[in-house]
Amino acid sequence: MRKITSYIFVGFSIVLALFSSCNNSKKGKDGRTDTYSSGTISFVSDESFSPIIEEERAVFQYDYPQATLNPIYTNESDAINKLLSGKTWLAFSARNFKNSEIQSLKAKNFRPVAIDIAYDALAFIVNKGNKDTLISVKDIQDIMTGRITKWSNLHKGNAHGTITVVFDNPKSSTVHYVEDSILGGKPILNKNVVAVNKTSQVIKYVEENPDAIGIIGNNWLNDKHDSTNLTFNKNIRVMSVSRIHPATANSSRKPYQYYIYNGEYPLVRTIYALLNDPRQGLPWGFAHFIQGPKGQRIVMKAGLLPVLGDINVRDVNVNQ
């Protein structure tokens, strides 16, 4: 018999606004001719945000066929360095500009701007054969610092062996979030850490290794066919995270939109569009499109939480 569970579904509405186009195609001193909605530019992004950025890019280019956006997906550190060195005018990151970066850019007569475009949750995933899916923030801290190394230390009676922690990239936004927000600025000391090259490889590693814990952005989890965003990738298990230690079923939450919205899921980060575009051309237009009505609807459908708009909440029944 299939269990029917009641969950909260988060709906979304936003007042429509006109996305205006600046048609100033006059060539600038740097040779650029792009406008708010036309031309060709490259931008960079932390690879963990590629699913949502690709959806936004596809719709933007459909709406504005004279615009061509060429993405470069890399790690967060390299993405921001490209922006600061003038190799791009737009970067998507899980952190804002640092004060030192702002001052450095302003000294060069630039005007750096950060636009928040979405809220994302950091998800912990395990192998489908691992039945223990409750974890507290303290457990995560103990795993990252090496105080917990075995599954039996985490859950008594768990027959799995040494915990392997899997990240997407050693310089990614995921690693930075763990060190800065979970560990309070301290480094990851666990010796049994694997860093692959991209998020899809984290998921594959967890699928193939029963002892692994993978750490990914939740925009990689959702079933695209489920409009309620309550169905996750069925090839892995998503852990429920608790602020309270020890974790219990009542205190733990999965990274559903509703728990991001009401603050009960503890591992939430902001996605920023970082701009250093003195022309205020196509990079500016794309970033503001994502923050605008249509862009925020795409954010909602992707399982993330919009930064703008009215949130509507209702109960839904889900077959499990």
C-alpha positions as a Markdown table, in Angstrom:
| # | Residue | x | y | z |
|---|---|---|---|---|
| 1 | Met | 0.0 | 0.0 | 0.0 |
| 2 | Arg | 1.4 | 3.4 | -0.9 |
| 3 | Lys | 1.6 | 5.9 | 1.8 |
| 4 | Ile | -0.2 | 9.3 | 1.2 |
| 5 | Thr | 1.5 | 12.1 | 3.0 |
| 6 | Ser | 0.4 | 15.7 | 3.3 |
| 7 | Tyr | 3.0 | 18.3 | 2.4 |
| 8 | Ile | 3.0 | 22.0 | 2.0 |
| 9 | Phe | 3.2 | 23.4 | -1.6 |
| 10 | Val | 4.6 | 26.8 | -2.1 |
| 11 | Gly | 3.0 | 28.8 | -4.9 |
| 12 | Phe | 4.1 | 32.1 | -6.3 |
| 13 | Ser | 2.7 | 35.2 | -7.9 |
| 14 | Ile | 4.4 | 38.5 | -8.8 |
| 15 | Val | 3.1 | 41.7 | -10.3 |
| 16 | Leu | 4.0 | 41.9 | -14.0 |
| 17 | Ala | 6.4 | 44.6 | -15.0 |
| 18 | Leu | 7.7 | 45.7 | -18.3 |
| 19 | Phe | 11.2 | 44.5 | -19.2 |
| 20 | Ser | 12.4 | 47.6 | -21.0 |
| 21 | Ser | 15.2 | 47.5 | -23.6 |
| 22 | Cys | 17.9 | 50.0 | -23.9 |
| 23 | Asn | 18.6 | 50.3 | -27.6 |
| 24 | Asn | 21.9 | 52.2 | -27.3 |
| 25 | Ser | 24.0 | 50.0 | -29.6 |
| 26 | Lys | 26.7 | 52.7 | -30.1 |
| 27 | Lys | 30.1 | 51.2 | -29.8 |
| 28 | Gly | 31.8 | 52.0 | -26.5 |
| 29 | Lys | 35.5 | 52.7 | -25.9 |
| 30 | Asp | 36.0 | 49.0 | -25.1 |
| 31 | Gly | 34.5 | 48.0 | -28.5 |
| 32 | Arg | 31.3 | 46.7 | -27.0 |
| 33 | Thr | 28.0 | 47.1 | -28.9 |
| 34 | Asp | 25.7 | 45.1 | -26.6 |
| 35 | Thr | 22.5 | 46.6 | -25.2 |
| 36 | Tyr | 20.2 | 45.6 | -22.4 |
| 37 | Ser | 18.6 | 43.0 | -24.7 |
| 38 | Ser | 20.9 | 42.4 | -27.7 |
| 39 | Gly | 24.5 | 41.6 | -28.6 |
| 40 | Thr | 26.8 | 38.8 | -27.5 |
| 41 | Ile | 28.6 | 38.4 | -24.2 |
| 42 | Ser | 30.1 | 35.7 | -22.0 |
| 43 | Phe | 29.4 | 35.3 | -18.3 |
| 44 | Val | 30.7 | 33.1 | -15.6 |
| 45 | Ser | 28.9 | 31.1 | -12.9 |
| 46 | Asp | 29.7 | 28.6 | -10.1 |
| 47 | Glu | 28.9 | 25.3 | -11.8 |
| 48 | Ser | 26.5 | 24.2 | -9.0 |
| 49 | Phe | 24.0 | 26.8 | -10.3 |
| 50 | Ser | 24.1 | 25.7 | -13.9 |
| 51 | Pro | 20.6 | 24.1 | -14.0 |
| 52 | Ile | 18.8 | 27.2 | -13.0 |
| 53 | Ile | 21.1 | 29.5 | -15.0 |
| 54 | Glu | 20.6 | 27.4 | -18.1 |
| 55 | Glu | 16.8 | 27.6 | -17.8 |
| 56 | Glu | 17.0 | 31.4 | -17.4 |
| 57 | Arg | 19.4 | 31.7 | -20.3 |
| 58 | Ala | 17.2 | 29.7 | -22.6 |
| 59 | Val | 14.1 | 31.7 | -21.9 |
| 60 | Phe | 15.9 | 35.0 | -22.1 |
| 61 | Gln | 17.4 | 34.2 | -25.5 |
| 62 | Tyr | 14.0 | 33.0 | -26.7 |
| 63 | Asp | 12.4 | 36.3 | -25.7 |
| 64 | Tyr | 15.3 | 38.4 | -27.0 |
| 65 | Pro | 16.6 | 36.6 | -30.1 |
| 66 | Gln | 19.2 | 39.3 | -30.8 |
| 67 | Ala | 20.9 | 38.3 | -27.6 |
| 68 | Thr | 23.5 | 35.6 | -27.3 |
| 69 | Leu | 24.7 | 34.6 | -23.8 |
| 70 | Asn | 27.8 | 32.3 | -23.6 |
| 71 | Pro | 28.2 | 30.7 | -20.2 |
| 72 | Ile | 31.4 | 29.6 | -18.6 |
| 73 | Tyr | 30.7 | 27.2 | -15.7 |
| 74 | Thr | 33.6 | 26.9 | -13.3 |
| 75 | Asn | 34.2 | 27.1 | -9.5 |
| 76 | Glu | 33.2 | 30.1 | -7.5 |
| 77 | Ser | 36.8 | 31.3 | -6.8 |
| 78 | Asp | 37.7 | 31.4 | -10.5 |
| 79 | Ala | 34.4 | 32.9 | -11.5 |
| 80 | Ile | 34.8 | 35.9 | -9.1 |
| 81 | Asn | 38.5 | 36.3 | -10.1 |
| 82 | Lys | 37.4 | 36.6 | -13.8 |
| 83 | Leu | 35.0 | 39.3 | -12.8 |
| 84 | Leu | 37.5 | 41.2 | -10.7 |
| 85 | Ser | 40.2 | 41.1 | -13.4 |
| 86 | Gly | 37.8 | 42.4 | -16.1 |
| 87 | Lys | 37.6 | 39.2 | -18.1 |
| 88 | Thr | 33.8 | 39.2 | -17.7 |
| 89 | Trp | 31.1 | 41.6 | -16.6 |
| 90 | Leu | 28.7 | 39.1 | -14.9 |
| 91 | Ala | 29.3 | 36.3 | -12.4 |
| 92 | Phe | 26.8 | 34.1 | -10.5 |
| 93 | Ser | 28.0 | 33.3 | -7.0 |
| 94 | Ala | 26.8 | 32.3 | -3.5 |
| 95 | Arg | 28.5 | 35.2 | -1.9 |
| 96 | Asn | 28.4 | 39.0 | -2.3 |
| 97 | Phe | 31.3 | 41.2 | -3.0 |
| 98 | Lys | 33.8 | 41.6 | -0.2 |
| 99 | Asn | 34.4 | 45.2 | 1.0 |
| 100 | Ser | 38.0 | 45.0 | -0.2 |
| 101 | Glu | 36.8 | 43.9 | -3.7 |
| 102 | Ile | 34.3 | 46.8 | -3.9 |
| 103 | Gln | 36.9 | 49.3 | -2.9 |
| 104 | Ser | 39.4 | 47.9 | -5.4 |
| 105 | Leu | 36.9 | 48.1 | -8.3 |
| 106 | Lys | 35.8 | 51.6 | -7.3 |
| 107 | Ala | 39.4 | 52.8 | -7.3 |
| 108 | Lys | 39.5 | 51.8 | -11.0 |
| 109 | Asn | 36.3 | 53.8 | -11.6 |
| 110 | Phe | 34.0 | 50.7 | -11.8 |
| 111 | Arg | 30.6 | 50.5 | -10.1 |
| 112 | Pro | 30.2 | 46.9 | -8.8 |
| 113 | Val | 26.6 | 45.9 | -8.1 |
| 114 | Ala | 25.3 | 42.7 | -6.5 |
| 115 | Ile | 21.7 | 41.6 | -7.2 |
| 116 | Asp | 20.2 | 38.7 | -5.2 |
| 117 | Ile | 18.2 | 36.5 | -7.6 |
| 118 | Ala | 17.2 | 33.3 | -5.5 |
| 119 | Tyr | 17.6 | 31.4 | -2.3 |
| 120 | Asp | 19.1 | 27.9 | -2.6 |
| 121 | Ala | 19.4 | 25.1 | -0.1 |
| 122 | Leu | 22.5 | 23.0 | 0.4 |
| 123 | Ala | 21.4 | 19.3 | 0.3 |
| 124 | Phe | 23.1 | 16.3 | 1.8 |
| 125 | Ile | 22.6 | 13.1 | -0.2 |
| 126 | Val | 23.4 | 9.4 | 0.5 |
| 127 | Asn | 23.3 | 6.2 | -1.4 |
| 128 | Lys | 19.9 | 4.6 | -2.0 |
| 129 | Gly | 20.9 | 1.6 | 0.1 |
| 130 | Asn | 21.6 | 3.8 | 3.2 |
| 131 | Lys | 18.5 | 3.9 | 5.4 |
| 132 | Asp | 19.8 | 6.4 | 7.9 |
| 133 | Thr | 18.9 | 9.8 | 6.5 |
| 134 | Leu | 18.6 | 12.0 | 9.7 |
| 135 | Ile | 21.5 | 14.3 | 10.4 |
| 136 | Ser | 22.0 | 17.4 | 12.7 |
| 137 | Val | 24.1 | 20.5 | 12.0 |
| 138 | Lys | 26.3 | 19.4 | 14.8 |
| 139 | Asp | 26.8 | 16.0 | 13.1 |
| 140 | Ile | 27.8 | 17.8 | 9.9 |
| 141 | Gln | 30.3 | 19.9 | 11.9 |
| 142 | Asp | 31.7 | 16.7 | 13.5 |
| 143 | Ile | 32.0 | 14.9 | 10.2 |
| 144 | Met | 33.8 | 17.9 | 8.5 |
| 145 | Thr | 36.2 | 18.3 | 11.4 |
| 146 | Gly | 37.0 | 14.6 | 11.5 |
| 147 | Arg | 35.4 | 13.9 | 14.9 |
| 148 | Ile | 33.0 | 11.5 | 13.3 |
| 149 | Thr | 34.5 | 9.2 | 10.6 |
| 150 | Lys | 32.3 | 6.1 | 10.5 |
| 151 | Trp | 28.6 | 5.6 | 9.9 |
| 152 | Ser | 28.4 | 3.7 | 13.1 |
| 153 | Asn | 29.5 | 6.8 | 15.0 |
| 154 | Leu | 26.7 | 8.7 | 13.4 |
| 155 | His | 24.0 | 6.1 | 13.7 |
| 156 | Lys | 24.5 | 3.2 | 16.0 |
| 157 | Gly | 24.0 | -0.1 | 14.2 |
| 158 | Asn | 24.7 | 1.3 | 10.8 |
| 159 | Ala | 26.7 | -1.4 | 8.9 |
| 160 | His | 28.2 | 1.0 | 6.4 |
| 161 | Gly | 31.9 | 1.8 | 6.9 |
| 162 | Thr | 34.0 | 5.0 | 6.8 |
| 163 | Ile | 32.1 | 8.1 | 5.7 |
| 164 | Thr | 33.4 | 9.6 | 2.4 |
| 165 | Val | 32.5 | 13.3 | 2.0 |
| 166 | Val | 32.0 | 14.3 | -1.7 |
| 167 | Phe | 32.2 | 17.8 | -3.0 |
| 168 | Asp | 31.8 | 19.2 | -6.5 |
| 169 | Asn | 35.1 | 21.1 | -6.6 |
| 170 | Pro | 37.7 | 22.1 | -4.0 |
| 171 | Lys | 37.1 | 25.8 | -4.8 |
| 172 | Ser | 33.3 | 25.7 | -5.2 |
| 173 | Ser | 30.6 | 27.7 | -3.5 |
| 174 | Thr | 29.6 | 24.5 | -1.7 |
| 175 | Val | 33.0 | 24.1 | 0.0 |
| 176 | His | 33.0 | 27.8 | 0.9 |
| 177 | Tyr | 29.5 | 27.6 | 2.4 |
| 178 | Val | 30.6 | 24.6 | 4.6 |
| 179 | Glu | 33.7 | 26.3 | 5.8 |
| 180 | Asp | 32.2 | 29.8 | 6.3 |
| 181 | Ser | 28.7 | 29.1 | 7.4 |
| 182 | Ile | 28.7 | 25.6 | 9.0 |
| 183 | Leu | 32.2 | 25.6 | 10.4 |
| 184 | Gly | 32.4 | 29.3 | 11.3 |
| 185 | Gly | 35.3 | 30.1 | 9.1 |
| 186 | Lys | 37.4 | 27.0 | 10.0 |
| 187 | Pro | 38.8 | 24.6 | 7.3 |
| 188 | Ile | 37.5 | 21.1 | 6.6 |
| 189 | Leu | 39.8 | 18.7 | 8.4 |
| 190 | Asn | 38.3 | 15.4 | 7.5 |
| 191 | Lys | 40.9 | 13.3 | 5.6 |
| 192 | Asn | 38.3 | 11.3 | 3.8 |
| 193 | Val | 37.1 | 14.0 | 1.4 |
| 194 | Val | 36.7 | 13.6 | -2.4 |
| 195 | Ala | 36.5 | 16.6 | -4.7 |
| 196 | Val | 35.3 | 15.8 | -8.2 |
| 197 | Asn | 34.9 | 18.3 | -11.0 |
| 198 | Lys | 31.1 | 19.0 | -11.2 |
| 199 | Thr | 27.8 | 18.3 | -9.4 |
| 200 | Ser | 26.6 | 15.6 | -11.7 |
| 201 | Gln | 29.8 | 13.6 | -10.7 |
| 202 | Val | 28.9 | 14.0 | -7.0 |
| 203 | Ile | 25.5 | 12.4 | -7.6 |
| 204 | Lys | 27.1 | 9.6 | -9.7 |
| 205 | Tyr | 29.7 | 9.0 | -6.9 |
| 206 | Val | 27.0 | 8.7 | -4.3 |
| 207 | Glu | 24.9 | 6.4 | -6.5 |
| 208 | Glu | 27.9 | 4.0 | -6.8 |
| 209 | Asn | 29.4 | 4.3 | -3.3 |
| 210 | Pro | 27.3 | 3.2 | -0.3 |
| 211 | Asp | 29.5 | 4.9 | 2.3 |
| 212 | Ala | 29.4 | 8.4 | 0.7 |
| 213 | Ile | 27.7 | 11.7 | 1.7 |
| 214 | Gly | 27.4 | 14.1 | -1.2 |
| 215 | Ile | 26.8 | 17.9 | -0.8 |
| 216 | Ile | 25.0 | 19.7 | -3.6 |
| 217 | Gly | 22.7 | 22.6 | -4.4 |
| 218 | Asn | 19.0 | 21.5 | -4.3 |
| 219 | Asn | 18.4 | 22.8 | -7.8 |
| 220 | Trp | 20.0 | 19.5 | -8.9 |
| 221 | Leu | 17.5 | 17.4 | -7.0 |
| 222 | Asn | 14.0 | 18.1 | -8.3 |
| 223 | Asp | 12.0 | 15.9 | -10.6 |
| 224 | Lys | 11.2 | 18.3 | -13.6 |
| 225 | His | 7.9 | 16.5 | -14.1 |
| 226 | Asp | 6.6 | 17.4 | -10.6 |
| 227 | Ser | 5.2 | 20.9 | -10.5 |
| 228 | Thr | 4.9 | 20.8 | -6.7 |
| 229 | Asn | 8.7 | 20.4 | -6.3 |
| 230 | Leu | 8.2 | 17.6 | -3.7 |
| 231 | Thr | 9.8 | 14.8 | -5.7 |
| 232 | Phe | 13.6 | 14.3 | -5.5 |
| 233 | Asn | 16.0 | 12.3 | -7.7 |
| 234 | Lys | 15.0 | 8.7 | -7.0 |
| 235 | Asn | 18.5 | 7.3 | -7.5 |
| 236 | Ile | 19.7 | 8.7 | -4.2 |
| 237 | Arg | 18.3 | 9.6 | -0.8 |
| 238 | Val | 18.1 | 13.2 | 0.4 |
| 239 | Met | 18.9 | 13.6 | 4.1 |
| 240 | Ser | 16.7 | 15.5 | 6.5 |
| 241 | Val | 18.7 | 18.1 | 8.5 |
| 242 | Ser | 18.0 | 19.3 | 12.0 |
| 243 | Arg | 19.2 | 22.4 | 13.8 |
| 244 | Ile | 18.7 | 20.4 | 17.1 |
| 245 | His | 21.0 | 17.7 | 18.2 |
| 246 | Pro | 20.5 | 14.8 | 18.2 |
| 247 | Ala | 18.4 | 14.8 | 15.0 |
| 248 | Thr | 14.9 | 13.3 | 15.2 |
| 249 | Ala | 12.2 | 12.8 | 12.6 |
| 250 | Asn | 10.2 | 15.7 | 14.2 |
| 251 | Ser | 13.1 | 18.1 | 14.2 |
| 252 | Ser | 14.6 | 17.3 | 10.8 |
| 253 | Arg | 13.6 | 18.8 | 7.5 |
| 254 | Lys | 14.4 | 18.1 | 3.8 |
| 255 | Pro | 15.2 | 21.0 | 1.5 |
| 256 | Tyr | 11.7 | 21.5 | 0.2 |
| 257 | Gln | 10.7 | 25.0 | -0.9 |
| 258 | Tyr | 8.4 | 25.5 | 2.0 |
| 259 | Tyr | 11.1 | 24.8 | 4.6 |
| 260 | Ile | 13.4 | 27.2 | 2.8 |
| 261 | Tyr | 10.6 | 29.7 | 2.9 |
| 262 | Asn | 9.8 | 29.4 | 6.6 |
| 263 | Gly | 13.4 | 29.1 | 7.8 |
| 264 | Glu | 13.0 | 25.5 | 9.2 |
| 265 | Tyr | 15.6 | 24.1 | 6.8 |
| 266 | Pro | 18.9 | 25.3 | 8.3 |
| 267 | Leu | 21.3 | 25.3 | 5.3 |
| 268 | Val | 20.1 | 28.1 | 3.0 |
| 269 | Arg | 22.2 | 30.5 | 0.9 |
| 270 | Thr | 21.6 | 33.4 | -1.4 |
| 271 | Ile | 22.5 | 33.3 | -5.1 |
| 272 | Tyr | 23.9 | 36.6 | -6.4 |
| 273 | Ala | 24.4 | 38.1 | -9.8 |
| 274 | Leu | 27.6 | 40.1 | -9.4 |
| 275 | Leu | 27.9 | 42.9 | -12.0 |
| 276 | Asn | 30.9 | 45.0 | -12.9 |
| 277 | Asp | 29.4 | 46.4 | -16.1 |
| 278 | Pro | 30.0 | 50.1 | -16.7 |
| 279 | Arg | 28.1 | 50.0 | -19.9 |
| 280 | Gln | 25.0 | 48.5 | -18.2 |
| 281 | Gly | 24.4 | 46.4 | -21.3 |
| 282 | Leu | 23.5 | 42.8 | -21.8 |
| 283 | Pro | 25.0 | 41.5 | -18.5 |
| 284 | Trp | 22.8 | 44.0 | -16.7 |
| 285 | Gly | 19.8 | 43.1 | -18.8 |
| 286 | Phe | 20.2 | 39.3 | -18.1 |
| 287 | Ala | 20.7 | 39.8 | -14.4 |
| 288 | His | 17.6 | 42.0 | -14.0 |
| 289 | Phe | 15.6 | 39.6 | -16.2 |
| 290 | Ile | 16.3 | 36.8 | -13.6 |
| 291 | Gln | 15.2 | 39.1 | -10.8 |
| 292 | Gly | 12.1 | 40.2 | -12.8 |
| 293 | Pro | 8.7 | 38.5 | -13.0 |
| 294 | Lys | 9.4 | 35.8 | -15.6 |
| 295 | Gly | 12.8 | 35.1 | -14.2 |
| 296 | Gln | 11.5 | 34.6 | -10.7 |
| 297 | Arg | 8.8 | 32.2 | -12.0 |
| 298 | Ile | 11.6 | 30.1 | -13.5 |
| 299 | Val | 13.3 | 30.2 | -10.1 |
| 300 | Met | 10.1 | 29.0 | -8.4 |
| 301 | Lys | 9.6 | 26.1 | -10.9 |
| 302 | Ala | 13.2 | 25.0 | -10.5 |
| 303 | Gly | 12.6 | 24.3 | -6.8 |
| 304 | Leu | 14.5 | 27.3 | -5.5 |
| 305 | Leu | 12.9 | 30.2 | -3.6 |
| 306 | Pro | 12.4 | 33.6 | -5.4 |
| 307 | Val | 13.6 | 36.7 | -3.8 |
| 308 | Leu | 10.6 | 38.8 | -5.1 |
| 309 | Gly | 6.9 | 38.1 | -5.4 |
| 310 | Asp | 4.0 | 37.0 | -3.2 |
| 311 | Ile | 4.3 | 33.4 | -1.8 |
| 312 | Asn | 1.2 | 31.3 | -1.7 |
| 313 | Val | 1.1 | 28.2 | 0.5 |
| 314 | Arg | -1.3 | 25.3 | 0.3 |
| 315 | Asp | -1.5 | 21.6 | 1.3 |
| 316 | Val | -1.0 | 18.8 | -1.3 |
| 317 | Asn | -1.1 | 15.0 | -0.9 |
| 318 | Val | 1.9 | 13.1 | -2.3 |
| 319 | Asn | 2.0 | 9.4 | -3.0 |
| 320 | Gln | 5.1 | 7.8 | -1.6 |
